[in-house]
Amino acid sequence: MSVFSRISTIFKANVNEALTNAEDPEKVLNQITIEMKEQLIDTKQKVAAAIADEKRLQRQYQETAEQAKGWEEKATTAVQKERDDLAREALARRNEAQQLADEYKIQWDKQRQAVDQLKEHLKALELKIGEADRKKYLLIARQKRAKAQKQIHETMAGMKDSSAFDTFERMEEKVGDMEARADAAAEMADFEKDHLEDEFAALETKGNVEDDLAALKAKLGNGDEAEKSSSVERET
């Protein structure tokens, strides 16, 4: 199983467990995103180690290839100096170095191909994690909107099922009755006030008439006395 297959398996297991046990999708998504990013960091470290192995194999191949080349040059020099014994020894060393270099070359090529694939997979993984991170915010927004809609519908349903509106209507009737009673009390107060004022006004009017009558009688009485005096004087 490759490192990316193991990571995918870990992701799926974590997601399934989180969705099973957790109740808040936002917390689940945030936790999964954190774990994915941690796995990405771990994967980058593994890819970096693979690249280091590739570089080491390349360096070992180059070093052994240089050794093989050096022994061949020494064999050439020995032949030129007519030292076939040294030439044979140098060629034997060259063959050993070349065989080792060939093995390093094979391993280097395989490691280089593996590193190229790992880099491609790592890039694809980064894109997927970035997409998941962006999708997380969309899912959280959808979750919050759904939660708000649910709360609104539950509230409206609760208001329909309860006597809230009936209570409002009953209170409205009660307030209306209180207002009517207050208006009636005010009207009665005005009536009583007007009635007393009318009685007092009547008393004042009656007093004035009596005064006028007395004045009139007095005036008439004075007139009679004057007339009687005139009559007496003429008779005399």
Backbone as numpy.savetxt, mean C-alpha at the origin, in Angstrom:
# Nx Ny Nz CAx CAy CAz Cx Cy Cz
21.63 -33.12 -10.90 20.78 -31.92 -10.90 21.66 -30.68 -10.90
21.41 -29.74 -11.84 22.22 -28.53 -11.93 21.88 -27.58 -10.81
22.73 -26.55 -10.63 22.49 -25.58 -9.57 21.21 -24.82 -9.80
20.86 -24.57 -11.08 19.64 -23.83 -11.37 18.40 -24.69 -11.13
18.51 -25.99 -11.36 17.39 -26.88 -11.05 17.14 -26.93 -9.57
18.22 -26.97 -8.79 18.08 -26.98 -7.34 17.45 -25.69 -6.85
17.88 -24.56 -7.43 17.31 -23.26 -7.04 15.83 -23.21 -7.37
15.46 -23.70 -8.56 14.05 -23.71 -8.95 13.23 -24.56 -7.99
13.78 -25.70 -7.59 13.08 -26.58 -6.64 12.90 -25.89 -5.30
13.94 -25.18 -4.84 13.87 -24.46 -3.56 12.80 -23.37 -3.64
12.79 -22.63 -4.76 11.80 -21.57 -4.94 10.38 -22.13 -4.85
10.13 -23.21 -5.58 8.79 -23.79 -5.61 8.39 -24.28 -4.22
9.30 -24.91 -3.53 9.00 -25.40 -2.19 8.69 -24.25 -1.24
9.49 -23.19 -1.32 9.27 -22.04 -0.44 7.95 -21.36 -0.75
7.64 -21.22 -2.02 6.38 -20.57 -2.41 5.19 -21.38 -1.94
5.22 -22.69 -2.18 4.11 -23.54 -1.78 3.90 -23.51 -0.27
5.00 -23.59 0.48 4.91 -23.57 1.94 4.38 -22.23 2.43
4.88 -21.15 1.83 4.45 -19.82 2.25 2.98 -19.60 1.96
2.54 -19.99 0.78 1.14 -19.79 0.42 0.22 -20.66 1.26
0.73 -21.79 1.72 -0.09 -22.69 2.54 -0.23 -22.16 3.95
0.87 -21.66 4.51 0.88 -21.27 5.92 0.53 -19.81 6.16
0.92 -18.92 5.27 0.74 -17.49 5.51 -0.63 -17.05 5.05
-1.11 -15.96 5.66 -2.41 -15.41 5.32 -2.30 -14.11 4.54
-1.19 -13.43 4.66 -1.03 -12.14 4.02 -0.18 -12.29 2.76
-0.77 -12.16 1.56 -0.01 -12.31 0.32 1.15 -11.33 0.22
0.98 -10.12 0.77 2.06 -9.14 0.69 3.30 -9.63 1.44
3.10 -10.17 2.64 4.22 -10.69 3.40 4.85 -11.89 2.70
4.00 -12.73 2.11 4.51 -13.91 1.39 5.39 -13.48 0.22
4.87 -12.55 -0.58 5.61 -12.11 -1.77 6.92 -11.42 -1.39
6.88 -10.59 -0.35 8.10 -9.92 0.10 9.14 -10.95 0.57
8.69 -11.96 1.31 9.61 -12.98 1.80 10.19 -13.79 0.65
9.34 -14.16 -0.29 9.82 -14.95 -1.44 10.82 -14.13 -2.26
10.55 -12.85 -2.43 11.47 -11.99 -3.19 12.82 -11.92 -2.49
12.79 -11.79 -1.18 14.05 -11.76 -0.42 14.83 -13.06 -0.61
14.12 -14.20 -0.52 14.78 -15.49 -0.68 15.33 -15.66 -2.10
14.58 -15.19 -3.09 15.05 -15.28 -4.48 16.32 -14.48 -4.68
16.36 -13.29 -4.09 17.55 -12.45 -4.23 18.74 -13.06 -3.48
18.47 -13.70 -2.35 19.55 -14.38 -1.63 20.08 -15.55 -2.46
19.17 -16.29 -3.09 19.59 -17.39 -3.96 20.36 -16.88 -5.17
19.96 -15.71 -5.67 20.67 -15.12 -6.80 22.11 -14.78 -6.41
22.27 -14.23 -5.21 23.63 -13.92 -4.74 24.45 -15.20 -4.63
23.85 -16.26 -4.08 24.55 -17.54 -3.94 24.91 -18.11 -5.31
23.99 -17.96 -6.27 24.23 -18.47 -7.62 25.37 -17.69 -8.29
25.40 -16.40 -8.10 26.48 -15.59 -8.66 27.83 -16.04 -8.10
27.85 -16.36 -6.82 29.10 -16.84 -6.22 29.53 -18.16 -6.84
28.57 -19.05 -7.10 28.89 -20.33 -7.74 29.38 -20.13 -9.17
28.74 -19.22 -9.89 29.18 -18.92 -11.26 30.58 -18.32 -11.24
30.83 -17.44 -10.28 32.17 -16.85 -10.14 33.21 -17.93 -9.86
32.86 -18.92 -9.03 33.78 -20.03 -8.74 34.04 -20.85 -10.00
33.00 -21.06 -10.81 33.16 -21.80 -12.06 34.07 -21.04 -13.01
33.92 -19.73 -13.06 34.80 -18.91 -13.92 36.24 -19.00 -13.43
36.41 -18.99 -12.11 37.77 -19.11 -11.56 38.39 -20.46 -11.93
37.60 -21.52 -11.90 38.11 -22.85 -12.31 38.50 -22.84 -13.78
37.68 -22.17 -14.58 38.00 -22.08 -16.03 39.30 -21.34 -16.26
39.50 -20.25 -15.52 40.73 -19.48 -15.66 41.94 -20.29 -15.19
41.76 -21.08 -14.13 42.87 -21.89 -13.63 43.25 -22.97 -14.64
42.23 -23.62 -15.25 42.52 -24.62 -16.28 43.20 -24.00 -17.49
42.75 -22.80 -17.84 43.40 -22.11 -18.96 44.87 -21.83 -18.65
45.11 -21.36 -17.43 46.49 -21.06 -17.05 47.35 -22.34 -17.00
46.80 -23.42 -16.49 47.55 -24.68 -16.44 47.83 -25.22 -17.84
46.85 -25.08 -18.73 47.08 -25.50 -20.12 48.19 -24.69 -20.76
48.13 -23.39 -20.58 49.14 -22.53 -21.19 50.54 -22.82 -20.62
50.60 -23.07 -19.31 51.90 -23.34 -18.69 52.48 -24.66 -19.19
51.65 -25.72 -19.23 52.16 -27.03 -19.70 52.48 -26.99 -21.19
51.72 -26.21 -21.97 52.02 -26.07 -23.40 53.36 -25.37 -23.58
53.63 -24.36 -22.76 54.92 -23.67 -22.81 56.05 -24.62 -22.40
55.79 -25.46 -21.39 56.81 -26.43 -20.99 57.12 -27.41 -22.13
56.05 -27.88 -22.81 56.25 -28.79 -23.94 57.06 -28.11 -25.03
56.74 -26.86 -25.30 57.48 -26.11 -26.31 58.94 -25.93 -25.89
59.16 -25.69 -24.60 60.52 -25.51 -24.11 61.34 -26.78 -24.24
60.76 -27.93 -23.89 61.48 -29.19 -24.01 61.78 -29.51 -25.48
60.85 -29.14 -26.37 61.13 -29.38 -27.80 62.30 -28.53 -28.27
62.39 -27.30 -27.79 63.51 -26.43 -28.15 64.84 -27.01 -27.61
64.77 -27.57 -26.40 65.97 -28.18 -25.83 66.39 -29.42 -26.62
65.38 -30.21 -27.06 65.70 -31.39 -27.88 66.35 -30.97 -29.18
65.84 -29.89 -29.77 66.42 -29.38 -31.02 67.87 -28.97 -30.79
68.12 -28.27 -29.67 69.49 -27.85 -29.35 70.40 -29.05 -29.14
69.89 -30.11 -28.47 70.70 -31.32 -28.21 71.04 -32.01 -29.52
70.09 -32.07 -30.47 70.38 -32.69 -31.77 71.44 -31.91 -32.50
71.31 -30.56 -32.40 72.30 -29.72 -33.06 73.70 -29.92 -32.46
73.72 -30.22 -31.18 74.99 -30.46 -30.50 75.41 -31.92 -30.56
74.64 -32.72 -31.32 74.91 -34.14 -31.48 74.88 -34.87 -30.14
73.89 -34.47 -29.32 73.68 -35.14 -28.05 72.31 -35.83 -28.10
72.34 -36.97 -28.79 71.08 -37.68 -28.97 70.49 -38.16 -27.65
71.35 -38.47 -26.69 70.84 -38.93 -25.40 70.04 -37.83 -24.71
70.57 -36.59 -24.76 69.84 -35.46 -24.18 68.58 -35.14 -24.99
68.72 -35.34 -26.33 67.56 -35.07 -27.19 66.43 -36.04 -26.87
66.77 -37.33 -26.64 65.74 -38.31 -26.30 65.06 -37.94 -24.97
65.87 -37.55 -24.00 65.32 -37.18 -22.70 64.41 -35.95 -22.82
64.86 -34.98 -23.61 64.08 -33.76 -23.79 62.77 -34.06 -24.51
62.83 -34.93 -25.51 61.62 -35.29 -26.24 60.64 -36.05 -25.35
61.16 -36.90 -24.47 60.30 -37.63 -23.55 59.59 -36.64 -22.61
60.37 -35.69 -22.10 59.75 -34.66 -21.25 58.72 -33.83 -22.03
59.04 -33.54 -23.29 58.11 -32.78 -24.12 56.82 -33.54 -24.29
56.92 -34.84 -24.54 55.72 -35.66 -24.76 54.84 -35.69 -23.50
55.48 -35.81 -22.35 54.73 -35.80 -21.09 54.00 -34.46 -20.89
54.73 -33.37 -21.13 54.13 -32.04 -20.96 53.02 -31.81 -21.98
53.25 -32.29 -23.20 52.24 -32.09 -24.23 50.97 -32.88 -23.95
51.16 -34.12 -23.44 50.00 -34.94 -23.09 49.19 -34.28 -21.97
49.92 -33.76 -20.98 49.23 -33.06 -19.89 48.55 -31.80 -20.39
49.21 -31.07 -21.29 48.63 -29.86 -21.86 47.36 -30.18 -22.64
47.40 -31.31 -23.38 46.21 -31.71 -24.14 45.03 -32.01 -23.21
45.33 -32.67 -22.09 44.28 -32.97 -21.12 43.72 -31.69 -20.50
44.63 -30.78 -20.18 44.17 -29.49 -19.65 43.32 -28.75 -20.67
43.71 -28.85 -21.94 42.97 -28.17 -23.00 41.54 -28.72 -23.11
41.41 -30.03 -23.01 40.09 -30.65 -23.07 39.22 -30.17 -21.91
39.78 -30.20 -20.70 39.03 -29.78 -19.52 38.71 -28.28 -19.57
39.67 -27.52 -20.09 39.45 -26.07 -20.21 38.30 -25.76 -21.15
38.27 -26.45 -22.31 37.19 -26.23 -23.28 35.83 -26.59 -22.68
35.78 -27.71 -21.95 34.51 -28.11 -21.33 34.07 -27.11 -20.27
35.05 -26.67 -19.46 34.72 -25.71 -18.41 34.29 -24.37 -19.01
34.92 -23.99 -20.10 34.56 -22.73 -20.75 33.14 -22.79 -21.29
32.76 -23.93 -21.88 31.39 -24.09 -22.37 30.39 -24.06 -21.20
30.78 -24.73 -20.12 29.89 -24.73 -18.95 29.72 -23.32 -18.39
30.81 -22.57 -18.35 30.74 -21.20 -17.84 29.85 -20.34 -18.73
29.97 -20.52 -20.05 29.12 -19.75 -20.97 27.64 -20.05 -20.72
27.32 -21.32 -20.50 25.94 -21.70 -20.22 25.47 -21.13 -18.87
26.37 -21.21 -17.88 26.02 -20.67 -16.57 25.75 -19.16 -16.65
26.55 -18.46 -17.44 26.35 -17.02 -17.60 25.00 -16.73 -18.24
24.65 -17.52 -19.26 23.35 -17.33 -19.92 22.21 -17.60 -18.94
22.35 -18.70 -18.19 21.31 -19.05 -17.21 21.22 -17.99 -16.11
22.38 -17.48 -15.70 22.38 -16.45 -14.66 21.69 -15.19 -15.16
21.95 -14.83 -16.40 21.29 -13.65 -16.97 19.79 -13.85 -17.04
19.37 -15.07 -17.47 17.93 -15.36 -17.53 17.32 -15.34 -16.14
18.06 -15.85 -15.15 17.56 -15.85 -13.78 17.41 -14.44 -13.25
18.37 -13.57 -13.55 18.28 -12.17 -13.13 17.06 -11.50 -13.73
16.80 -11.80 -15.02 15.63 -11.22 -15.68 14.34 -11.72 -15.03
14.30 -13.02 -14.71 13.10 -13.57 -14.08 12.88 -12.98 -12.70
13.95 -12.84 -11.94 13.82 -12.27 -10.60 13.39 -10.81 -10.68
13.96 -10.08 -11.66 13.53 -8.70 -11.85 12.06 -8.61 -12.23
11.63 -9.53 -13.11 10.22 -9.57 -13.49 9.34 -9.92 -12.29
9.81 -10.88 -11.49 9.05 -11.28 -10.29 8.97 -10.12 -9.31
10.04 -9.36 -9.19 10.05 -8.22 -8.27 9.04 -7.16 -8.71
9.00 -6.91 -10.03 8.02 -5.95 -10.55 6.60 -6.49 -10.42
6.44 -7.77 -10.70 5.11 -8.37 -10.61 4.61 -8.39 -9.17
5.56 -8.45 -8.24 5.18 -8.46 -6.82 4.37 -7.21 -6.48
4.84 -6.05 -6.94 4.14 -4.80 -6.63 2.75 -4.77 -7.26
2.62 -5.35 -8.46 1.31 -5.42 -9.09 0.38 -6.33 -8.30
0.91 -7.47 -7.87 0.09 -8.41 -7.09 -0.32 -7.80 -5.76
0.61 -7.09 -5.12 0.29 -6.46 -3.84 -0.79 -5.39 -4.04
-0.67 -4.62 -5.14 -1.69 -3.60 -5.43 -3.05 -4.25 -5.67
-3.05 -5.36 -6.41 -4.31 -6.07 -6.67 -4.88 -6.64 -5.37
-4.00 -7.16 -4.52 -4.45 -7.71 -3.24 -5.07 -6.64 -2.36
-4.43 -5.47 -2.31 -4.96 -4.38 -1.49 -6.30 -3.89 -2.04
-6.39 -3.82 -3.38 -7.65 -3.37 -3.97 -8.77 -4.37 -3.69
-8.45 -5.67 -3.83 -9.45 -6.70 -3.55 -9.87 -6.66 -2.08
-8.90 -6.44 -1.20 -9.21 -6.37 0.23 -10.12 -5.19 0.53
-9.82 -4.04 -0.09 -10.64 -2.85 0.12 -12.06 -3.07 -0.40
-12.17 -3.68 -1.59 -13.48 -3.95 -2.16 -14.28 -4.91 -1.27
-13.59 -5.91 -0.76 -14.26 -6.87 0.12 -14.78 -6.18 1.38
-13.95 -5.32 1.96 -14.37 -4.61 3.16 -15.58 -3.71 2.88
-15.56 -3.05 1.72 -16.69 -2.17 1.36 -17.97 -2.98 1.21
-17.86 -4.12 0.48 -19.04 -4.94 0.27 -19.55 -5.52 1.59
-18.63 -5.94 2.44 -19.05 -6.48 3.74 -19.72 -5.41 4.59
-19.18 -4.19 4.52 -19.78 -3.09 5.28 -21.18 -2.78 4.77
-21.31 -2.70 3.44 -22.63 -2.43 2.87 -23.61 -3.54 3.19
-23.13 -4.80 3.11 -24.01 -5.92 3.43 -24.43 -5.87 4.89
-23.50 -5.51 5.76 -23.82 -5.41 7.18 -24.84 -4.33 7.45
-24.73 -3.24 6.73 -25.70 -2.15 6.91 -27.07 -2.54 6.40
-27.11 -3.33 5.35 -28.40 -3.78 4.83 -29.05 -4.77 5.78
-28.24 -5.63 6.35 -28.78 -6.67 7.22 -29.14 -6.14 8.61
-28.53 -5.06 9.02 -28.78 -4.55 10.36 -29.92 -3.54 10.33
-30.22 -3.01 11.52 -31.32 -2.03 11.64 -30.77 -0.61 11.65
-29.61 -0.41 11.06 -28.99 0.92 11.08 -29.90 1.95 10.42
-30.38 1.62 9.23 -31.21 2.59 8.52 -32.56 2.76 9.24
-33.08 1.66 9.80 -34.33 1.78 10.56 -34.14 2.69 11.76
-32.97 2.59 12.39 -32.68 3.45 13.53 -32.65 4.91 13.10
-32.03 5.18 11.96 -32.00 6.55 11.45 -33.42 7.07 11.22
-34.27 6.24 10.61 -35.63 6.67 10.36 -36.38 6.92 11.67
-36.17 6.03 12.64 -36.84 6.20 13.93 -36.35 7.47 14.63
-35.07 7.73 14.56 -34.54 8.95 15.16 -35.05 10.19 14.44
-35.20 10.07 13.11 -35.73 11.20 12.35 -37.16 11.51 12.78
-37.97 10.47 12.96 -39.34 10.68 13.43 -39.35 11.28 14.84
-38.46 10.78 15.69 -38.41 11.28 17.06 -38.01 12.75 17.09
-37.01 13.12 16.29 -36.59 14.52 16.22 -37.71 15.38 15.68
-38.43 14.88 14.65 -39.55 15.63 14.12 -40.63 15.85 15.16
-40.90 14.80 15.96 -41.89 14.94 17.02 -41.44 15.97 18.06
-40.13 15.94 18.41 -39.60 16.91 19.36 -39.73 18.32 18.82
-39.46 18.49 17.52 -39.59 19.81 16.90 -41.05 20.28 16.94
-41.99 19.38 16.66 -43.41 19.74 16.69 -43.83 20.16 18.09
-43.37 19.41 19.12 -43.70 19.75 20.50 -43.11 21.12 20.88
-41.89 21.36 20.41 -41.27 22.65 20.70 -42.04 23.80 20.04
-42.47 23.59 18.80 -43.26 24.63 18.12 -44.58 24.87 18.85
-45.21 23.77 19.31 -46.49 23.92 20.02 -46.30 24.68 21.33
-45.21 24.36 22.05 -44.94 25.05 23.31 -44.71 26.54 23.06
-43.98 26.85 22.00 -43.72 28.25 21.68 -45.01 28.97 21.31
-45.86 28.26 20.57 -47.13 28.88 20.18 -48.01 29.13 21.40
-48.05 28.18 22.34 -48.83 28.35 23.56 -48.29 29.51 24.38
-46.98 29.62 24.45 -46.38 30.72 25.21 -46.76 32.05 24.59
-46.74 32.12 23.26 -47.13 33.37 22.58 -48.61 33.68 22.83
-49.45 32.61 22.84 -50.89 32.81 23.05 -51.17 33.37 24.45
-50.53 32.74 25.45 -50.73 33.21 26.83 -50.24 34.64 26.99
-49.12 34.93 26.38 -48.56 36.28 26.47 -49.50 37.29 25.84
-50.03 36.97 24.67 -50.96 37.87 23.97 -52.24 38.04 24.77
-52.75 36.94 25.41 -54.00 37.00 26.18 -53.86 37.95 27.37
-52.73 37.85 28.09 -52.52 38.75 29.22 -52.41 40.19 28.75
-51.70 40.39 27.69 -51.55 41.74 27.17 -52.90 42.32 26.76
-53.78 41.46 26.18 -55.11 41.92 25.78 -55.94 42.32 27.00
-55.84 41.49 28.09 -56.61 41.82 29.29 -56.15 43.14 29.90
-54.80 43.28 29.96 -54.28 44.54 30.49 -54.69 45.72 29.61
-54.65 45.52 28.33 -55.07 46.59 27.41 -56.54 46.92 27.60
-57.35 45.85 27.85 -58.79 46.09 28.07 -59.00 46.88 29.35
-58.21 46.50 30.40 -58.33 47.26 31.65 -57.97 48.71 31.43
-56.92 48.94 30.71 -56.50 50.32 30.46 -57.57 51.06 29.66
-58.18 50.38 28.71 -59.22 51.00 27.89 -60.47 51.31 28.73
-60.83 50.32 29.60 -61.98 50.51 30.47 -61.76 51.67 31.43
-60.54 51.76 31.97 -60.22 52.87 32.87 -60.35 54.22 32.15
-59.90 54.27 30.96 -59.96 55.50 30.18 -61.41 55.92 29.94
-62.26 54.93 29.64 -63.66 55.25 29.38 -64.33 55.79 30.64
-64.01 55.14 31.77 -64.60 55.60 33.03 -64.16 57.03 33.33
-62.88 57.25 33.09 -62.36 58.61 33.32 -63.06 59.61 32.40
-63.23 59.22 31.17 -63.90 60.11 30.21 -65.35 60.37 30.65
-66.00 59.30 31.16 -67.39 59.44 31.59 -67.50 60.39 32.79
-66.56 60.21 33.71 -66.56 61.07 34.90 -66.32 62.53 34.49
-65.38 62.68 33.56 -65.09 64.03 33.10 -66.31 64.64 32.42
-66.97 63.81 31.64 -68.15 64.29 30.92 -69.25 64.67 31.91
-69.45 63.80 32.93 -70.46 64.10 33.95 -70.13 65.38 34.69
-68.85 65.51 35.00 -68.42 66.73 35.71 -68.68 67.96 34.85
-68.39 67.83 33.61 -68.59 68.94 32.70 -70.07 69.29 32.59
-70.86 68.21 32.44 -72.30 68.44 32.33 -72.86 69.01 33.63
-72.31 68.52 34.75 -72.76 69.01 36.05 -72.44 70.48 36.22
-71.32 70.90 35.82 -70.93 72.30 35.89 -71.81 73.16 34.99
-72.19 72.62 33.90 -73.06 73.36 32.98 -74.44 73.58 33.56
-74.96 72.57 34.24 -76.29 72.69 34.85 -76.29 73.74 35.96
-75.20 73.70 36.76 -75.10 74.66 37.85 -75.07 76.09 37.30
-74.37 76.26 36.22 -74.26 77.61 35.61 -75.62 78.06 35.07
-76.33 77.10 34.45 -77.64 77.43 33.88 -78.63 77.79 34.99
-78.57 77.01 36.09 -79.46 77.30 37.22 -79.18 78.69 37.82
-77.93 79.02 37.89 -77.57 80.35 38.44 -78.11 81.49 37.57
-78.07 81.31 36.29 -78.55 82.33 35.34 -80.06 82.51 35.49
-80.74 81.40 35.65 -82.21 81.46 35.79 -82.60 82.20 37.05
-81.92 81.96 38.14 -82.19 82.59 39.42 -81.99 84.10 39.29
-80.95 84.44 38.61 -80.64 85.86 38.48 -81.70 86.56 37.64
-82.23 85.95 36.59 -83.25 86.61 35.77 -84.53 86.75 36.54
-84.86 85.74 37.34 -86.10 85.83 38.11 -86.00 86.95 39.14
-84.87 87.19 39.63 -84.66 88.21 40.64 -84.71 89.58 39.97
